[in-house]
Amino acid sequence: METNINVSFDAPTPTEYLALRAAAGLSPKDLQASQIALSNSIFITTIRDLDDQLIGMGRIIGDGGCFYQIVDIAVHPTRQGQGLGKQIMSVLMDYLDNHAPSGAYISLIADVPADELYTRFGFDYTSPKSVGMFKKY
């Protein structure tokens, strides 16, 4: 496990968030929408290097009762392959283990090959009973 990092539960700035998303190959988002999204998160974990640069993050969104969604799992490409994604997921799952009520539904959208990480945390594929769907604005 990486030791030259700081893990916190503070939200990144919207600018940091957008920069990490871009570096990690995630879809671009609007600055104002990002501010709204970050402030409405149920839980956020961030990882920073010793120079306080954002190098990883993950968020939980949802209604806080029945439904939760894990989003924005991102690690800067220069730091990928060092176990940071697993560390982010561990922090998020610890939060859910301690706060999600019995019967809560936890979902996420997994890109291949990241789906292998999520199966290690107990996530299973919904198909063929159901499939993920989306509509983008």
MIMAR-324768 format. One record per residue (C-alpha): x, y, z. Coordinates in steps of 0.1 Angstrom, whole numbers, plus 2048, in hexadecimal, padded with zeros to 3 digits. Layout:
N
XYZ...
//
This chain:
137
80080080080C8237F781A8368158228588067FE8638047E38738197C086581A7A487D82477F8818237808A58157718AD7F37898B87D97838DA7C976F8D87A978E8E27957A28C57A57858AD79F7828B677A7A88B47767A989178678C88577179D8917517BE88175B7AE86076379A85F74377886575175E87A73F7608A07427488B275873D8D675B74E8EB77772D8F778671D8D478573D8C67957398DE7B37158D37B771E8AF7B473B8B07CD7268C37E77098AA7E471F88C7EA71787580773B86C80C75C8747FB77F8677FF79E8777EF7C286D7ED7DD8877EA8028847E681A8957FE8198B47E97F38B67EF7EB8AD7CA7CB8997C57D58777B87B58637BF7928657CB7708547CE74D85F7D772C8507E470C8607D96E88577DE6CA85B7F56DC8508146C383581C6B981D8026D08257E56F582D7E370B8307C473182F7C373E8487AA75E85A79F77783F7A87958507997BB84D79D7D486378A7E584E76F80785477D7FC84379D7E782678F7F28037977FC80C7BB7DD8007CC7CD8227D07AC8177BF7AA7FA7D87B18127F579682A7E977D80E7E678680180977F82481875D82680575380380F75C80A83474582883372981382372E7F783C72980F85870D82584A6F88138306DA8038406D17DE83A6C17D98186D27F88096DB7F47E46FF7FF7DB7068037B572280E79F72A80F77A74B7FC7737618007567747E274B78D7D77597857EB7787687D477E7817BB78C7897D37A87647D67B175D7B17B27787AE7CD7627C47E27437AE7DE7337BF7C07227A97A67167AD7826F17B577F6ED7A475D6DB7917506BF79A7696C57BF7636DC7D67516EA7F97576DC8157436E383A7416D985A7306F287672C6E989B729
//
